[in-house]
Amino acid sequence: MIKYRIKSRPESDIDLMEIADYISEFSTDAALRQISRIEKAIYSLENFPYRGKKAGLVDGMDLHQINIDRYKILYLIFDEHVEIYRIVHMKRNVKF
């Protein structure tokens, strides 16, 4: 079994920081727990990247999606790595 490396785009790093900042306005502990759950879901893609459903096309590539709590983790699968494309709230309508 191939173990995929996890890479992230700058936009997904910003998304994660914004999620943490927003939640920490209400509770620092809740923000830490949420970020931990999102990161755990992301790193689960090392072994099972194809478990997510297809969410559209980006530059001719299939964009995949897994959900964790109220967030969508959008990612692309390459030969040896998974690239985290965006992390967005489910209510957000994001265009690619």
BAFIGU-781240 format. One record per residue (C-alpha): z, y, x negated. Coordinates in Angstrom, 1 decimal, always signed. Layout:
BEGIN
<pt><zz>Z</zz><yy>Y</yy><xx>X</xx></pt>
...
! end
This chain:
BEGIN
<pt><zz>+0.0</zz><yy>+0.0</yy><xx>+0.0</xx></pt>
<pt><zz>-0.9</zz><yy>+3.4</yy><xx>-1.3</xx></pt>
<pt><zz>+1.9</zz><yy>+6.0</yy><xx>-1.5</xx></pt>
<pt><zz>+0.3</zz><yy>+9.4</yy><xx>-0.7</xx></pt>
<pt><zz>+1.6</zz><yy>+12.5</yy><xx>-2.5</xx></pt>
<pt><zz>+2.7</zz><yy>+15.4</yy><xx>-0.3</xx></pt>
<pt><zz>+1.2</zz><yy>+18.8</yy><xx>-1.0</xx></pt>
<pt><zz>+1.5</zz><yy>+21.9</yy><xx>+1.1</xx></pt>
<pt><zz>-0.6</zz><yy>+25.0</yy><xx>+1.7</xx></pt>
<pt><zz>+1.1</zz><yy>+28.4</yy><xx>+1.3</xx></pt>
<pt><zz>+0.8</zz><yy>+28.9</yy><xx>+5.0</xx></pt>
<pt><zz>+2.9</zz><yy>+25.9</yy><xx>+5.8</xx></pt>
<pt><zz>+5.6</zz><yy>+27.0</yy><xx>+3.3</xx></pt>
<pt><zz>+5.7</zz><yy>+30.3</yy><xx>+5.0</xx></pt>
<pt><zz>+5.9</zz><yy>+28.6</yy><xx>+8.4</xx></pt>
<pt><zz>+8.9</zz><yy>+26.6</yy><xx>+7.2</xx></pt>
<pt><zz>+10.7</zz><yy>+29.7</yy><xx>+5.9</xx></pt>
<pt><zz>+10.0</zz><yy>+31.6</yy><xx>+9.2</xx></pt>
<pt><zz>+11.4</zz><yy>+28.6</yy><xx>+11.2</xx></pt>
<pt><zz>+14.6</zz><yy>+28.6</yy><xx>+9.1</xx></pt>
<pt><zz>+15.0</zz><yy>+32.4</yy><xx>+9.3</xx></pt>
<pt><zz>+14.6</zz><yy>+32.4</yy><xx>+13.0</xx></pt>
<pt><zz>+17.0</zz><yy>+29.6</yy><xx>+13.7</xx></pt>
<pt><zz>+19.5</zz><yy>+30.9</yy><xx>+11.2</xx></pt>
<pt><zz>+19.8</zz><yy>+34.1</yy><xx>+13.3</xx></pt>
<pt><zz>+21.7</zz><yy>+31.9</yy><xx>+15.7</xx></pt>
<pt><zz>+23.2</zz><yy>+29.2</yy><xx>+13.5</xx></pt>
<pt><zz>+22.8</zz><yy>+28.5</yy><xx>+9.8</xx></pt>
<pt><zz>+23.9</zz><yy>+24.9</yy><xx>+10.3</xx></pt>
<pt><zz>+21.3</zz><yy>+24.4</yy><xx>+13.0</xx></pt>
<pt><zz>+18.6</zz><yy>+25.9</yy><xx>+10.8</xx></pt>
<pt><zz>+19.5</zz><yy>+23.5</yy><xx>+8.0</xx></pt>
<pt><zz>+19.5</zz><yy>+20.5</yy><xx>+10.3</xx></pt>
<pt><zz>+16.1</zz><yy>+21.5</yy><xx>+11.7</xx></pt>
<pt><zz>+14.5</zz><yy>+22.0</yy><xx>+8.3</xx></pt>
<pt><zz>+15.9</zz><yy>+18.7</yy><xx>+7.1</xx></pt>
<pt><zz>+14.4</zz><yy>+16.9</yy><xx>+10.1</xx></pt>
<pt><zz>+11.0</zz><yy>+18.5</yy><xx>+9.5</xx></pt>
<pt><zz>+11.1</zz><yy>+17.7</yy><xx>+5.8</xx></pt>
<pt><zz>+12.0</zz><yy>+14.1</yy><xx>+6.6</xx></pt>
<pt><zz>+9.1</zz><yy>+13.8</yy><xx>+9.0</xx></pt>
<pt><zz>+6.8</zz><yy>+15.3</yy><xx>+6.4</xx></pt>
<pt><zz>+7.9</zz><yy>+12.9</yy><xx>+3.7</xx></pt>
<pt><zz>+7.5</zz><yy>+9.9</yy><xx>+6.0</xx></pt>
<pt><zz>+3.7</zz><yy>+10.7</yy><xx>+5.7</xx></pt>
<pt><zz>+3.8</zz><yy>+9.4</yy><xx>+2.1</xx></pt>
<pt><zz>+3.7</zz><yy>+5.8</yy><xx>+3.5</xx></pt>
<pt><zz>+2.2</zz><yy>+6.3</yy><xx>+7.0</xx></pt>
<pt><zz>-0.2</zz><yy>+9.3</yy><xx>+7.1</xx></pt>
<pt><zz>-2.4</zz><yy>+7.8</yy><xx>+9.8</xx></pt>
<pt><zz>+0.4</zz><yy>+7.5</yy><xx>+12.3</xx></pt>
<pt><zz>-0.3</zz><yy>+11.0</yy><xx>+13.6</xx></pt>
<pt><zz>-2.8</zz><yy>+11.7</yy><xx>+16.3</xx></pt>
<pt><zz>-6.0</zz><yy>+13.7</yy><xx>+15.6</xx></pt>
<pt><zz>-5.6</zz><yy>+17.4</yy><xx>+16.5</xx></pt>
<pt><zz>-9.1</zz><yy>+18.7</yy><xx>+15.8</xx></pt>
<pt><zz>-11.4</zz><yy>+19.5</yy><xx>+12.8</xx></pt>
<pt><zz>-10.8</zz><yy>+21.9</yy><xx>+9.9</xx></pt>
<pt><zz>-13.7</zz><yy>+22.3</yy><xx>+7.5</xx></pt>
<pt><zz>-15.3</zz><yy>+19.1</yy><xx>+8.8</xx></pt>
<pt><zz>-12.1</zz><yy>+17.1</yy><xx>+8.2</xx></pt>
<pt><zz>-9.8</zz><yy>+15.5</yy><xx>+10.8</xx></pt>
<pt><zz>-6.6</zz><yy>+17.5</yy><xx>+11.3</xx></pt>
<pt><zz>-3.7</zz><yy>+15.2</yy><xx>+12.2</xx></pt>
<pt><zz>-0.5</zz><yy>+16.0</yy><xx>+14.0</xx></pt>
<pt><zz>+3.0</zz><yy>+14.6</yy><xx>+14.2</xx></pt>
<pt><zz>+5.7</zz><yy>+16.2</yy><xx>+16.3</xx></pt>
<pt><zz>+9.3</zz><yy>+16.7</yy><xx>+15.4</xx></pt>
<pt><zz>+11.6</zz><yy>+18.3</yy><xx>+18.0</xx></pt>
<pt><zz>+9.8</zz><yy>+21.4</yy><xx>+19.1</xx></pt>
<pt><zz>+7.4</zz><yy>+21.6</yy><xx>+16.2</xx></pt>
<pt><zz>+4.0</zz><yy>+20.3</yy><xx>+15.3</xx></pt>
<pt><zz>+3.3</zz><yy>+19.3</yy><xx>+11.7</xx></pt>
<pt><zz>-0.4</zz><yy>+19.6</yy><xx>+11.1</xx></pt>
<pt><zz>-1.9</zz><yy>+18.0</yy><xx>+8.1</xx></pt>
<pt><zz>-5.0</zz><yy>+16.7</yy><xx>+6.4</xx></pt>
<pt><zz>-5.4</zz><yy>+13.3</yy><xx>+4.7</xx></pt>
<pt><zz>-7.2</zz><yy>+13.0</yy><xx>+1.3</xx></pt>
<pt><zz>-7.7</zz><yy>+10.0</yy><xx>-0.9</xx></pt>
<pt><zz>-4.4</zz><yy>+10.2</yy><xx>-2.7</xx></pt>
<pt><zz>-2.5</zz><yy>+12.9</yy><xx>-1.0</xx></pt>
<pt><zz>-1.5</zz><yy>+14.5</yy><xx>+2.4</xx></pt>
<pt><zz>-1.8</zz><yy>+18.3</yy><xx>+2.6</xx></pt>
<pt><zz>+0.5</zz><yy>+20.0</yy><xx>+5.1</xx></pt>
<pt><zz>-1.7</zz><yy>+22.5</yy><xx>+6.8</xx></pt>
<pt><zz>+0.7</zz><yy>+24.3</yy><xx>+9.2</xx></pt>
<pt><zz>+4.1</zz><yy>+23.8</yy><xx>+10.9</xx></pt>
<pt><zz>+4.2</zz><yy>+25.5</yy><xx>+14.3</xx></pt>
<pt><zz>+6.2</zz><yy>+25.7</yy><xx>+17.4</xx></pt>
<pt><zz>+4.7</zz><yy>+23.6</yy><xx>+20.2</xx></pt>
<pt><zz>+4.4</zz><yy>+26.6</yy><xx>+22.5</xx></pt>
<pt><zz>+2.2</zz><yy>+28.4</yy><xx>+19.9</xx></pt>
<pt><zz>-1.5</zz><yy>+28.4</yy><xx>+20.4</xx></pt>
<pt><zz>-2.9</zz><yy>+28.2</yy><xx>+16.9</xx></pt>
<pt><zz>-6.6</zz><yy>+28.5</yy><xx>+16.1</xx></pt>
<pt><zz>-8.0</zz><yy>+26.9</yy><xx>+13.0</xx></pt>
! end
